Amino acid sequence: MNHSETSLLVYSERNRVHATEAMFSLDKQLQKGYALGFRFTYDGLTGASPTGASPSKQAQTLTRPSGGKTLLVPAGALPIADGFGETRFAVDTKLSRTLFKGTTIGGGVHLSSEHDYKSLGISGSVTKDLDSARTSLGLSLSGLHDVSKPIGGTPTPLTSIDSGIDRQDGMLVGNGNGRKNVFDGVVSLTRVLGTNLLTRLSYTFDHAQGYLTDPYKVISIVQAPDSADPGEPVMALYENRPSTRTSSAVSCELRTFLLGMITEAEYRYFWDDWGIKSHTASISLKFDVNHVGAFEPHVRAYRQGRASFSKPFLIQGQPLPDYVSADSRLAKFDAINTGLAYTVPTSQQSQLTLAIEWYLQRGDSSPPETFGPLLAFNLFPDLNAIMLRVGLAHDF
């Protein structure tokens, strides 16, 4: 059976990022056991994002990490770069074929582009059904080559955003583009344990090498605790991250039909050589209401430890570390995501889905390193986001 899906997602963070994503996918069965998959995605982002710099008890005028323009920051506020805009286009294609004895092989190509980032990738997969299709083994491999093209080039790490790189006509003149290669592998085992119970175990390996630093993130140097003005920022430096990252993840998923509902539960544990460890647990229920449609509530909880080089700031007079970042995505935080999807048939072959989700991320507003006037500031404000999605699926 052939299948197509069209969806629109609207994502909005409070006082931060706003995004719109449109997606179209098509899965078509071809002759001789071949199947073709195609997906086109468009993303549009606007809004504001924290730079990584520290707040001050006085109003600040900072240079934007992305160029020569200045950023006006009120006293006590976390520096946030606003007014950015970005669009991204992505195309994914996959061709698979079912061979003898329940073996399916496939290969795909990925291409995405935005004004300062390009990505090109290939993938391959093989699945094997055993024990009269009660057991399935899967292996997938993928490789990506990404090119980062920040405005004015990649900045020199751990240099001042005011003097660390040359400026020409108000724009940054940096070190050219940043490139990285990413390799992923996933091994999975799916097993039917009973009439109404299915389990899936998987292991994911990821290795990235190249330019892994965020060219738009900075970190402040603040005055020492024994200085005349402790905790007050004196300058901001471009961050620096290691040029390699290796990570692994294991997950277990259970799916069952119980009390008239399809129940899915999953746990995932992640760790990497940057020192980050995370736990993810989720559960969803799906039940039909006669003549009304299907409802699917879900909840997902996430807990992350911080990277070994994650710091809220640096202290004046101390040696600079080799690697450091104040990016909140590498810090310690907890998050919860909950939502509800409603699906209703629009014809014998089509169905409409409406979904709403809420996301809350909460970190340490006053990390252990904090001292002096910085104790009065919120160094990790809560992130609240609402997501609305509408999708139309069609079988033909």
Buried (B, 14 or more C-beta within 10 A) or exposed (E): EBBBBBBBBEBBBEEBBBBBBEBEBBBBEEEEEEBBBBBBBBBEBBBBBBBBBBBBBEEBEBBBBBBBEEBEBEEBBBBBBEEBEBEBEBEBBBBBBBEEEBEBBBBBEBEBBBEBBBBBBEBBBBBBBEEEEEEBBBEBBBBBBBBBBBBBBBBBBBBBBEEBBEBEEEBBEBBEBBBBEBBBBBBBEBBBEEEEBBBBEBEBBBBBBBBBBBBBBBBBBBBBEEBEBBBBBEBBBBBBBBBEBBBBBEBEBBBBEEEEBBBBBBBBBBBBBBEBEBBBBBBBBBEEEEEEBBBBBBEBBBBBBBBBBBBBBBBBEEEEEEBBBBBBBBBBBBBBBBBEBBBEEEEEEEBBBBBEBEBEBBBBEBBEEBBBBBEEBEBBBEBBBBBBBEBBBBBE
